[in-house]
Amino acid sequence: MNLKMLLRLAAVMLCLWSASIVWAPAAWVNEVAADDAETKNPGQADLDKATELQLSIKQLEDIEKVIALCESALDKGLDDDNTEFAEQLLVSSLWQHASKLSAAIFEAPRPHRQWQLIRRVVLADVEKIVKYDDKFAEAYLLGAKLQGLPGGDRDDAVKRVNQALELLGEDDKQASQALVLRARLRAEQEQQLSDLAEAIERDPGNTEAWQTRAALWIGQGQFDKAVSDIEALVKNDPENVAARQALAETLTKLEKYDLAHKHIEKAMELAPDLPINFTLRANIYEAEGKPDKALADLGEAIRLDPSNLVALMARAALHMQADELKAAREDVDQALRVNPGLAQAVLMRSILSAAEGRVSDAISDLQTLLRSQPNNLNLQVQLARYYIVDSRPRKAINVLDQLIEKNKGVPDAYRTRADAHLNIGKHAEAIQDYEEAIKLEPDSKDLLNNLAWVLATSPNDEVRDGKRSVELATKACELTDYQEAHILSTLGAGYAETGDFENAIKWSSKAVELGREQKNPQLEQLETEVETYKAGKPFREIQNVEEKAAPPRRVIET
């Protein structure tokens, strides 16, 4: 190949190489740039996905995916600018997630049945929020609300509110709300009142602060102060239905019925179809001794809301007071259809069953309640009473022995055990229990009367004490203005035991006279006592109930 050919070939190769330099670097430069970006922002792809998904969120799971992508992007690494953006997106998504979940606790008509699990999840969200943004006051407040729920850490809740208050600074409206929250978390009433006073000072238009302080006054029995607070609230907001309702309820407790009617009527004018207005007016009518009008209003409340548990239970109680047991049971059954586990309804059903003579059913209901409230002393005492009615006094004594062993200061427990001892003729034991009960309630007319009766009428010579019987019965008579026939009867029995038959006949005759006026169901016995004293004999009484066998357990065939 000659020199000319070699030069031409070199020129062609140079052209080809030059062309490759013009074309190839475009792709190569892009590739190098992408590699460099990935090196600096390995989490960029996840952040891009999170950003894109955030724009089209439709459900809770989408928010959770955004959170996961943001966390993944941060874990993989981002440059400073992208890190700041990812943290902002993560915080906003966590807050969105926490807000949606917590609504199931705080905004639903009834808290979600799995609210405790929801609380744990939301608290975890809150912790992450303040990790990335420790100036997020609302997150601290939400955490405080969650910790303030049953089973939460109230000290931690107060600490969170304090952190929020520091961040809120001069934002009076938000700080006022935070102070109300802290007041509700406090254990000491003085601290509660201090927080609420500051809340009202910082925002006089904070309805919740006024209402909370009024409720606190009511709880302390300082109804006049409560009325003053609620009146201030009504003055600031005349159309505040809740304030009118609270004012009506408080005035009812003060027995200022005309004023109570005035405010509940205004509440009805502002919200004519609100069931609670009729329930509150029913309370006023009941307090005034107008049960028919109260029943009519409760009926209207139930018509407006057939699942209104407050109205159903209130009407059931009125029916029961009027001895309308069938109507009362219908309301209780309706309440239990709305809420099968409603303790108040189960307890009332138990009382109704006992009144209808179905004591076994009454006992069964109380046993059900005690399984969920094993430390409820009132229920244990009531169960013992039912055992006595069911001719099982020894079973009652067993229940009360265990209760008294753990709780010495329950007068009803001693009194009921004394009644059970009387049922099996153990007068010495009954007297001992009545004595213990009187130490706890020295002005109880019933305890004084019962002990006086046993001391006067027991066939057991060793336990009778006529002189003390007269003293106790006289005090019981004074406490009742000598207007209860059976207590006058006890005073007569005490005098008979001392041998003073003149006074025995005097007081026993007065008992018969009063018993006739009051249509006392024990009138025949009262008359028998008078004749006994006229014959110069003291009255004696002993019971010896034969213990009834426990009913057989129900066997469910499978």
GUVO-983740 format. One line per 8 residues: their letters; for each residue x, y, z of C-alpha. Coordinates in pm, 1 decimal. Layout:
<rs>
a	X:Y:Z ~ ... $
</rs>
This chain:
<rs>
mnlkmllr	0.0:0.0:0.0 ~ 150.8:334.1:-112.5 ~ 174.3:642.9:102.2 ~ -132.0:805.5:-55.6 ~ -354.8:507.6:33.0 ~ -226.9:500.9:388.3 ~ -309.7:867.8:439.5 ~ -666.9:818.9:302.4 $
laavmlcl	-730.4:521.8:539.3 ~ -602.5:721.3:835.3 ~ -836.4:1007.1:746.6 ~ -1140.2:773.3:730.4 ~ -1053.7:616.7:1066.2 ~ -1007.8:962.3:1217.6 ~ -1351.8:1065.8:1091.7 ~ -1510.9:751.2:1234.3 $
wsasivwa	-1344.1:804.7:1570.6 ~ -1447.2:1171.6:1575.3 ~ -1806.9:1072.8:1503.3 ~ -1805.6:833.0:1793.5 ~ -1683.0:1109.4:2021.9 ~ -1970.6:1330.4:1910.1 ~ -2242.1:1060.8:1972.9 ~ -2119.3:835.7:2254.4 $
paawvnev	-2062.5:1086.0:2536.0 ~ -2436.5:1187.1:2547.5 ~ -2541.5:844.5:2679.6 ~ -2228.1:801.8:2880.1 ~ -2263.1:1140.5:3051.6 ~ -2627.5:1067.2:3147.5 ~ -2530.0:730.2:3285.0 ~ -2247.5:877.4:3485.5 $
aaddaetk	-2479.2:1151.6:3618.7 ~ -2738.9:893.3:3727.6 ~ -2472.4:686.1:3899.3 ~ -2348.5:997.1:4075.4 ~ -2705.5:1091.2:4188.0 ~ -2765.4:738.3:4316.6 ~ -2439.5:753.5:4503.9 ~ -2540.6:1078.5:4675.3 $
npgqadld	-2914.0:988.0:4719.5 ~ -2955.0:609.7:4734.2 ~ -3303.7:661.5:4885.0 ~ -3419.8:891.8:4606.0 ~ -3626.7:627.6:4426.7 ~ -3824.7:549.7:4744.2 ~ -3874.9:919.6:4812.6 ~ -4004.2:974.6:4459.4 $
katelqls	-4251.3:687.8:4503.7 ~ -4364.1:828.9:4838.3 ~ -4415.2:1173.6:4688.9 ~ -4614.7:1035.8:4397.6 ~ -4830.3:815.6:4624.7 ~ -4896.8:1104.9:4865.1 ~ -5079.6:1286.5:4585.3 ~ -5329.6:1002.5:4537.3 $
ikqledie	-5399.2:872.4:4890.2 ~ -5738.5:704.0:4917.5 ~ -5719.2:490.3:5230.3 ~ -5524.1:431.9:5549.7 ~ -5304.8:168.7:5387.0 ~ -5182.7:429.2:5134.9 ~ -5065.8:655.1:5418.5 ~ -4883.6:359.9:5575.3 $
kvialces	-4706.7:293.6:5242.5 ~ -4595.9:658.1:5221.5 ~ -4460.2:633.2:5577.6 ~ -4273.0:311.9:5496.4 ~ -4124.8:459.8:5176.3 ~ -4011.9:776.9:5356.0 ~ -3847.1:573.9:5631.3 ~ -3681.8:351.4:5371.9 $
aldkgldd	-3553.5:653.3:5181.2 ~ -3404.1:803.9:5495.6 ~ -3249.4:471.8:5596.4 ~ -3086.9:431.9:5254.4 ~ -2957.5:786.1:5260.7 ~ -3034.9:1124.5:5104.4 ~ -2852.7:1451.7:5060.7 ~ -2935.0:1739.3:5296.1 $
dntefaeq	-3211.5:1894.4:5088.3 ~ -3386.1:1563.7:5020.5 ~ -3344.4:1455.3:5381.3 ~ -3527.1:1768.4:5498.0 ~ -3806.1:1710.5:5246.3 ~ -3838.4:1339.7:5336.8 ~ -3863.6:1419.5:5708.5 ~ -4132.9:1681.2:5641.9 $
llvsslwq	-4328.5:1434.3:5429.9 ~ -4285.3:1163.8:5693.2 ~ -4405.0:1389.0:5977.3 ~ -4712.4:1505.4:5784.0 ~ -4798.9:1145.7:5690.1 ~ -4752.8:1021.8:6046.1 ~ -4980.7:1302.1:6171.3 ~ -5237.3:1216.1:5905.5 $
hasklsaa	-5221.3:850.3:6011.9 ~ -5240.7:931.8:6384.9 ~ -5532.9:1170.5:6334.4 ~ -5738.6:919.0:6137.5 ~ -5679.4:640.5:6387.9 ~ -5737.2:851.1:6700.6 ~ -6072.1:967.5:6559.2 ~ -6199.3:613.7:6626.5 $
ifeaprph	-6136.9:682.6:6996.8 ~ -6219.8:1049.5:7042.7 ~ -6472.4:1131.1:6770.9 ~ -6681.5:815.5:6732.1 ~ -7018.7:788.6:6915.6 ~ -6866.3:495.7:7104.1 ~ -6493.5:422.0:7133.4 ~ -6370.5:144.0:6906.7 $
rqwqlirr	-6370.1:-195.6:7081.5 ~ -5996.3:-221.6:7007.9 ~ -5919.4:131.0:7130.9 ~ -5631.8:10.2:7349.0 ~ -5452.7:-135.5:7046.3 ~ -5525.1:182.7:6849.8 ~ -5376.7:387.2:7134.0 ~ -5050.1:192.3:7118.6 $
vvladvek	-5024.8:243.7:6742.0 ~ -5097.7:617.0:6760.9 ~ -4854.2:667.5:7049.4 ~ -4587.2:506.0:6832.4 ~ -4676.1:754.2:6555.0 ~ -4650.2:1042.6:6801.5 ~ -4306.8:931.7:6918.7 ~ -4181.4:926.5:6561.2 $
ivkyddkf	-4332.0:1269.0:6491.8 ~ -4152.7:1440.0:6779.2 ~ -3832.7:1254.1:6691.3 ~ -3825.3:1432.7:6355.7 ~ -4001.1:1752.1:6467.7 ~ -3971.0:1826.4:6840.5 ~ -4164.2:2153.7:6794.9 ~ -4488.7:1979.0:6694.7 $
aeayllga	-4712.5:2093.0:6985.1 ~ -5026.1:1915.2:6858.7 ~ -4842.9:1582.5:6868.1 ~ -4755.5:1628.5:7235.6 ~ -5119.8:1711.5:7310.9 ~ -5250.5:1406.3:7125.6 ~ -5006.1:1188.5:7318.1 ~ -5131.6:1344.9:7641.8 $
klqglpgg	-5494.5:1268.8:7553.9 ~ -5406.4:907.4:7480.3 ~ -5209.2:864.9:7801.8 ~ -5497.1:1021.1:7993.1 ~ -5728.3:734.3:7897.5 ~ -5786.9:445.8:8144.1 ~ -5473.1:241.4:8190.5 ~ -5250.1:521.6:8058.5 $
drddavkr	-4964.8:707.2:8227.9 ~ -5112.4:1031.0:8364.0 ~ -4777.3:1165.2:8481.5 ~ -4644.2:1122.4:8129.1 ~ -4960.1:1287.8:7996.1 ~ -4906.2:1597.1:8215.4 ~ -4542.0:1609.0:8103.5 ~ -4651.9:1610.7:7738.9 $
vnqalell	-4899.4:1893.6:7801.1 ~ -4623.5:2094.4:7969.4 ~ -4401.6:2045.4:7663.6 ~ -4686.3:2161.3:7438.7 ~ -4749.0:2469.7:7653.4 ~ -4384.0:2570.5:7623.7 ~ -4408.5:2545.9:7245.4 ~ -4743.1:2728.1:7221.8 $
geddkqas	-4604.2:3033.5:7396.3 ~ -4838.5:3329.6:7344.3 ~ -5093.0:3137.6:7137.4 ~ -5366.2:3196.8:7395.9 ~ -5644.9:2999.9:7230.2 ~ -5441.4:2680.4:7187.5 ~ -5275.8:2721.7:7526.9 ~ -5619.5:2757.2:7687.0 $
qalvlrar	-5727.2:2424.0:7537.2 ~ -5404.5:2263.7:7659.6 ~ -5466.8:2394.5:8011.9 ~ -5815.2:2239.0:8014.2 ~ -5657.3:1908.5:7915.1 ~ -5399.6:1936.5:8192.4 ~ -5671.8:2021.0:8444.5 ~ -5852.9:1698.4:8356.8 $
lraeqeqq	-5533.1:1503.0:8409.9 ~ -5460.4:1650.3:8752.3 ~ -5531.1:1455.6:9069.9 ~ -5560.1:1755.2:9302.5 ~ -5869.4:1974.7:9275.2 ~ -5669.6:2285.2:9367.6 ~ -5442.9:2226.8:9066.8 ~ -5743.2:2161.5:8845.5 $
lsdlaeai	-5907.9:2488.1:8946.4 ~ -5581.2:2677.0:8895.0 ~ -5541.3:2540.1:8542.0 ~ -5902.0:2616.5:8453.7 ~ -5877.3:2970.0:8590.9 ~ -5571.7:3030.2:8371.4 ~ -5747.5:2872.2:8073.0 ~ -6042.6:3109.7:8113.7 $
erdpgnte	-5810.5:3407.5:8164.3 ~ -5618.3:3330.5:7845.3 ~ -5932.8:3268.3:7641.6 ~ -6261.0:3384.1:7801.6 ~ -6444.2:3238.0:7502.1 ~ -6322.9:2884.2:7575.8 ~ -6655.7:2708.4:7630.8 ~ -6487.9:2386.4:7734.2 $
awqtraal	-6299.4:2562.3:8015.0 ~ -6616.3:2713.2:8162.1 ~ -6804.1:2384.4:8133.4 ~ -6521.7:2182.3:8287.6 ~ -6491.9:2416.5:8584.4 ~ -6868.2:2414.9:8632.4 ~ -6862.7:2034.0:8633.6 ~ -6585.6:2044.4:8894.1 $
wigqgqfd	-6793.0:2277.2:9114.0 ~ -7088.6:2040.0:9076.7 ~ -6871.9:1745.2:9177.7 ~ -6776.6:1937.3:9493.1 ~ -7140.2:2018.1:9563.5 ~ -7075.9:2391.4:9508.4 ~ -7375.1:2438.2:9282.5 ~ -7392.2:2816.3:9321.2 $
kavsdiea	-7040.2:2854.6:9179.0 ~ -7130.9:2615.7:8899.0 ~ -7436.9:2823.9:8812.2 ~ -7222.1:3139.0:8811.4 ~ -6977.3:2984.7:8562.3 ~ -7248.8:2852.4:8334.0 ~ -7436.5:3183.5:8341.6 ~ -7116.0:3356.1:8230.5 $
lvkndpen	-7091.7:3104.5:7949.1 ~ -7452.6:3166.6:7843.7 ~ -7395.6:3540.9:7854.2 ~ -7102.3:3504.7:7613.2 ~ -7289.0:3259.1:7394.3 ~ -7670.3:3279.3:7437.8 ~ -7730.4:3005.4:7180.7 ~ -7500.8:2752.8:7346.5 $
vaarqala	-7737.6:2458.7:7388.2 ~ -7495.5:2255.9:7600.4 ~ -7457.0:2544.4:7845.0 ~ -7834.1:2582.4:7874.6 ~ -7861.5:2210.8:7943.6 ~ -7590.3:2222.0:8210.0 ~ -7755.3:2522.5:8371.5 ~ -8093.3:2348.1:8379.7 $
etltklek	-7938.5:2036.5:8533.8 ~ -7750.2:2234.9:8799.6 ~ -8049.7:2449.9:8889.1 ~ -8249.6:2130.5:8934.2 ~ -7997.4:2016.2:9194.8 ~ -8042.1:2351.9:9367.5 ~ -8420.3:2293.9:9357.2 ~ -8464.0:2612.1:9153.1 $
ydlahkhi	-8712.6:2445.5:8925.8 ~ -8863.8:2755.1:8763.4 ~ -8521.8:2874.2:8644.1 ~ -8431.4:2521.7:8537.1 ~ -8744.9:2507.0:8321.6 ~ -8659.6:2846.6:8170.5 ~ -8320.6:2728.2:8044.1 ~ -8428.8:2384.6:7925.9 $
ekamelap	-8718.2:2543.0:7735.2 ~ -8466.0:2772.6:7565.7 ~ -8250.5:2471.4:7481.1 ~ -8557.1:2304.9:7330.0 ~ -8628.7:2615.5:7127.1 ~ -8270.6:2609.5:6991.0 ~ -8268.3:2232.1:6930.7 ~ -8627.8:2100.2:6924.1 $
dlpinftl	-8540.2:1744.0:6823.8 ~ -8255.2:1680.3:7066.9 ~ -8348.7:1382.5:7290.4 ~ -8133.5:1496.6:7584.4 ~ -8348.4:1808.6:7623.5 ~ -8651.5:1591.8:7696.2 ~ -8446.8:1373.6:7931.7 ~ -8330.0:1677.4:8127.4 $
raniyeae	-8680.7:1820.2:8149.9 ~ -8797.4:1480.4:8271.4 ~ -8539.5:1509.7:8553.2 ~ -8690.4:1843.5:8652.6 ~ -9043.0:1700.4:8653.0 ~ -8929.4:1401.5:8857.2 ~ -8762.9:1630.9:9113.0 ~ -9087.5:1830.6:9130.1 $
gkpdkala	-9280.1:1513.2:9204.7 ~ -9452.5:1498.7:8865.6 ~ -9377.3:1141.7:8746.5 ~ -9646.8:1142.8:8475.0 ~ -9491.0:1443.4:8301.1 ~ -9145.4:1293.0:8346.6 ~ -9260.6:969.1:8181.4 ~ -9410.5:1162.7:7891.4 $
dlgeairl	-9083.0:1345.8:7826.3 ~ -8878.6:1027.3:7853.3 ~ -9116.3:865.7:7607.2 ~ -9051.9:1150.7:7362.0 ~ -8675.4:1117.2:7408.5 ~ -8700.9:745.9:7330.1 ~ -8923.4:813.2:7029.2 ~ -8658.4:1045.7:6889.4 $
dpsnlval	-8383.3:795.0:6968.0 ~ -8498.1:437.5:7043.9 ~ -8142.0:347.8:7148.3 ~ -8123.5:624.2:7409.4 ~ -7987.2:430.0:7706.4 ~ -8012.1:718.2:7954.2 ~ -8382.1:771.6:7880.3 ~ -8459.1:398.6:7877.1 $
maraalhm	-8298.0:341.4:8216.3 ~ -8457.6:654.3:8365.0 ~ -8802.9:544.8:8246.9 ~ -8744.2:192.9:8376.9 ~ -8659.5:338.0:8719.8 ~ -8979.1:546.1:8723.4 ~ -9186.8:244.5:8622.8 ~ -9024.2:40.8:8898.5 $
qadelkaa	-9098.0:311.0:9157.4 ~ -9462.7:297.2:9049.5 ~ -9454.4:-83.0:9086.5 ~ -9509.3:-117.9:8710.4 ~ -9266.6:-407.2:8685.0 ~ -9369.4:-525.4:8338.9 ~ -9315.2:-181.5:8183.5 ~ -8985.8:-145.1:8368.0 $
redvdqal	-8864.1:-480.7:8237.7 ~ -8957.4:-386.5:7879.6 ~ -8735.8:-77.9:7903.2 ~ -8451.6:-275.5:8060.0 ~ -8475.8:-542.0:7790.6 ~ -8465.9:-272.1:7522.3 ~ -8156.5:-119.8:7682.9 ~ -7988.1:-459.6:7684.3 $
rvnpglaq	-8069.8:-510.3:7318.2 ~ -7890.2:-181.6:7249.5 ~ -7599.9:-268.0:7478.6 ~ -7601.7:-632.5:7594.5 ~ -7333.2:-575.0:7855.3 ~ -7473.7:-260.4:8015.6 ~ -7405.2:-315.0:8387.1 ~ -7674.7:-72.4:8504.1 $
avlmrsil	-7936.6:-258.9:8301.6 ~ -7822.5:-601.6:8422.1 ~ -7837.6:-477.6:8781.6 ~ -8187.7:-336.6:8734.3 ~ -8299.3:-660.3:8570.8 ~ -8169.8:-837.7:8879.1 ~ -8372.7:-610.1:9107.4 ~ -8682.4:-661.2:8894.1 $
saaegrvs	-8639.1:-1039.2:8903.7 ~ -8614.3:-1030.1:9282.5 ~ -8926.8:-811.6:9302.9 ~ -9108.9:-1062.9:9082.5 ~ -9004.0:-1349.5:9309.4 ~ -8751.4:-1488.6:9060.9 ~ -8462.5:-1474.6:9307.3 ~ -8253.5:-1735.9:9125.9 $
daisdlqt	-8254.2:-1516.0:8814.8 ~ -8160.8:-1215.1:9027.1 ~ -7867.3:-1407.7:9175.2 ~ -7755.3:-1521.5:8831.1 ~ -7744.5:-1162.5:8704.3 ~ -7541.4:-1044.7:9002.8 ~ -7297.2:-1330.3:8959.9 ~ -7252.7:-1222.5:8597.3 $
llrsqpnn	-7177.0:-866.0:8706.6 ~ -6932.3:-983.5:8971.8 ~ -6731.4:-1178.0:8714.8 ~ -6643.1:-847.1:8549.6 ~ -6639.8:-645.7:8876.4 ~ -6504.9:-891.0:9137.3 ~ -6411.8:-614.6:9383.6 ~ -6746.8:-434.6:9377.4 $
lnlqvqla	-6849.4:-437.7:9744.4 ~ -7205.5:-317.8:9684.4 ~ -7270.2:-605.0:9444.4 ~ -7129.9:-855.8:9693.4 ~ -7356.9:-724.8:9970.5 ~ -7657.1:-729.8:9736.4 ~ -7577.0:-1089.4:9638.2 ~ -7573.7:-1184.3:10006.7 $
ryyivdsr	-7913.9:-1019.6:10054.1 ~ -8052.6:-1222.9:9767.1 ~ -7919.1:-1540.6:9927.0 ~ -8106.7:-1447.3:10246.2 ~ -8429.5:-1390.7:10049.2 ~ -8367.5:-1722.9:9874.6 ~ -8353.5:-1900.5:10214.7 ~ -7978.3:-1952.6:10192.5 $
prkainvl	-7855.4:-1744.9:10489.5 ~ -7544.8:-1956.2:10541.8 ~ -7442.3:-1892.9:10180.6 ~ -7490.6:-1522.6:10249.5 ~ -7272.4:-1544.6:10559.8 ~ -6998.9:-1715.5:10356.9 ~ -7000.6:-1432.5:10100.8 ~ -6992.2:-1165.9:10372.8 $
dqlieknk	-6720.7:-1340.0:10577.3 ~ -6486.9:-1310.5:10279.6 ~ -6588.1:-949.6:10214.1 ~ -6541.4:-837.9:10577.3 ~ -6207.9:-1017.3:10606.4 ~ -6071.3:-789.7:10331.7 ~ -6281.2:-476.5:10401.2 ~ -6355.2:-384.5:10761.7 $
gvpdayrt	-6530.3:-54.2:10698.8 ~ -6848.4:-155.9:10516.0 ~ -7149.7:-107.3:10747.5 ~ -7394.4:-273.8:10506.6 ~ -7182.2:-589.3:10513.4 ~ -7206.9:-614.6:10893.4 ~ -7578.0:-533.7:10889.5 ~ -7655.8:-792.8:10621.1 $
radahlni	-7450.0:-1057.8:10797.1 ~ -7636.5:-975.1:11118.2 ~ -7966.6:-1026.8:10933.5 ~ -7837.5:-1361.1:10805.3 ~ -7736.6:-1466.1:11159.0 ~ -8087.6:-1379.3:11280.6 ~ -8229.5:-1607.2:11012.2 ~ -8055.7:-1906.2:11170.1 $
gkhaeaiq	-8112.8:-1802.7:11533.4 ~ -7755.9:-1686.6:11605.9 ~ -7849.7:-1379.7:11807.3 ~ -7514.8:-1323.8:11979.1 ~ -7338.9:-1311.5:11643.7 ~ -7608.7:-1082.5:11501.9 ~ -7572.5:-841.3:11794.9 ~ -7195.2:-831.1:11748.6 $
dyeeaikl	-7236.9:-743.3:11379.9 ~ -7498.7:-475.8:11450.5 ~ -7261.9:-322.2:11707.1 ~ -6981.4:-306.2:11448.1 ~ -7214.7:-149.2:11193.4 ~ -7335.2:115.7:11442.5 ~ -6973.9:213.8:11515.9 ~ -6949.1:301.7:11146.2 $
epdskdll	-7297.7:458.8:11118.0 ~ -7404.1:574.7:11465.2 ~ -7709.4:764.0:11336.9 ~ -7859.4:490.3:11122.0 ~ -8221.6:452.5:11233.0 ~ -8242.5:105.0:11081.4 ~ -7932.7:-25.7:11259.0 ~ -8041.4:125.6:11589.6 $
nnlawvla	-8388.5:-26.2:11550.8 ~ -8265.7:-372.0:11451.2 ~ -8020.0:-399.0:11739.0 ~ -8278.6:-266.0:11987.2 ~ -8530.2:-527.1:11867.2 ~ -8292.2:-821.2:11915.9 ~ -8184.8:-694.7:12258.9 ~ -8553.2:-678.1:12360.5 $
tspndevr	-8702.2:-989.7:12199.4 ~ -8430.9:-1258.1:12182.8 ~ -8524.4:-1580.7:12365.6 ~ -8156.4:-1603.7:12464.0 ~ -8138.0:-1468.2:12822.1 ~ -7765.1:-1402.1:12791.3 ~ -7798.4:-1146.6:12510.1 ~ -8108.8:-951.7:12612.3 $
dgkrsvel	-8060.5:-599.1:12749.8 ~ -8385.8:-409.8:12793.7 ~ -8229.8:-88.2:12920.4 ~ -7995.8:-54.2:12621.4 ~ -8279.1:-155.5:12388.9 ~ -8487.5:139.9:12515.3 ~ -8192.6:377.3:12468.3 ~ -8129.0:265.6:12110.9 $
atkacelt	-8498.9:260.7:12015.8 ~ -8554.5:607.1:12166.3 ~ -8271.2:747.3:11955.0 ~ -8416.7:580.0:11643.7 ~ -8759.5:731.1:11724.0 ~ -8605.9:1075.6:11763.6 ~ -8429.2:1043.4:11429.5 ~ -8765.3:964.1:11264.5 $
dyqeahil	-8980.8:1214.0:11461.0 ~ -9172.0:920.1:11608.1 ~ -9338.5:864.9:11269.3 ~ -9239.0:504.5:11188.5 ~ -9467.9:238.7:11332.3 ~ -9214.8:-45.6:11344.9 ~ -8967.5:168.7:11541.3 ~ -9236.8:267.2:11793.5 $
stlgagya	-9306.4:-105.8:11819.5 ~ -8940.2:-169.3:11904.0 ~ -8951.1:96.8:12176.2 ~ -9253.6:-80.5:12323.8 ~ -9069.3:-413.6:12314.2 ~ -8772.8:-256.3:12496.2 ~ -8992.7:-125.1:12775.2 ~ -9162.6:-465.8:12804.3 $
etgdfena	-8822.9:-630.6:12850.8 ~ -8747.9:-390.4:13138.9 ~ -9083.6:-480.2:13297.5 ~ -9236.7:-137.1:13228.6 ~ -9554.9:-264.7:13065.3 ~ -9732.0:69.2:13098.9 ~ -9488.6:231.9:12856.8 ~ -9474.7:-85.5:12651.9 $
ikwsskav	-9851.7:-71.3:12595.5 ~ -9836.0:306.9:12534.5 ~ -9577.0:290.7:12256.6 ~ -9700.6:-32.2:12107.7 ~ -10053.3:111.8:12088.1 ~ -9915.4:421.1:11916.0 ~ -9742.7:186.3:11668.6 ~ -10077.5:18.5:11592.7 $
elgreqkn	-10250.5:355.2:11551.3 ~ -9980.6:482.6:11314.7 ~ -9973.2:147.1:11134.1 ~ -10344.0:174.6:11057.8 ~ -10300.5:527.6:10923.0 ~ -10006.2:425.2:10706.1 ~ -10157.6:87.4:10608.2 ~ -9857.9:-96.9:10748.8 $
pqleqlet	-9844.3:-456.2:10614.4 ~ -9727.9:-576.0:10959.3 ~ -10034.9:-436.5:11135.4 ~ -10149.5:-779.5:11257.4 ~ -9818.3:-842.0:11435.8 ~ -9826.0:-494.0:11587.3 ~ -10168.6:-572.7:11732.5 ~ -10041.3:-906.3:11865.5 $
evetykag	-9758.4:-727.6:12048.9 ~ -10005.2:-495.0:12228.1 ~ -10209.1:-791.8:12348.6 ~ -9892.4:-965.0:12468.2 ~ -9795.4:-663.3:12680.2 ~ -10149.6:-627.6:12816.7 ~ -10110.2:-985.8:12935.0 ~ -9796.6:-878.5:13122.4 $
kpfreiqn	-9557.9:-1071.8:12898.7 ~ -9257.0:-950.4:12699.4 ~ -9244.7:-1031.7:12329.7 ~ -9006.4:-1303.2:12207.2 ~ -8898.6:-1376.8:11850.3 ~ -8660.8:-1625.3:11693.8 ~ -8612.8:-1743.2:11337.5 ~ -8452.5:-2062.8:11221.3 $
veekaapp	-8462.9:-2080.9:10842.8 ~ -8389.5:-2420.3:10695.9 ~ -8105.5:-2377.0:10448.1 ~ -8229.7:-2422.3:10094.3 ~ -8020.9:-2636.5:9861.8 ~ -7842.7:-2456.4:9581.3 ~ -8024.0:-2490.3:9248.2 ~ -7870.7:-2744.0:9008.0 $
rrviet	-7637.4:-2610.7:8744.7 ~ -7780.8:-2573.9:8399.2 ~ -7647.5:-2834.3:8160.9 ~ -7619.7:-2729.4:7797.4 ~ -7653.6:-3024.4:7563.6 ~ -7414.5:-3037.1:7272.4 $
</rs>
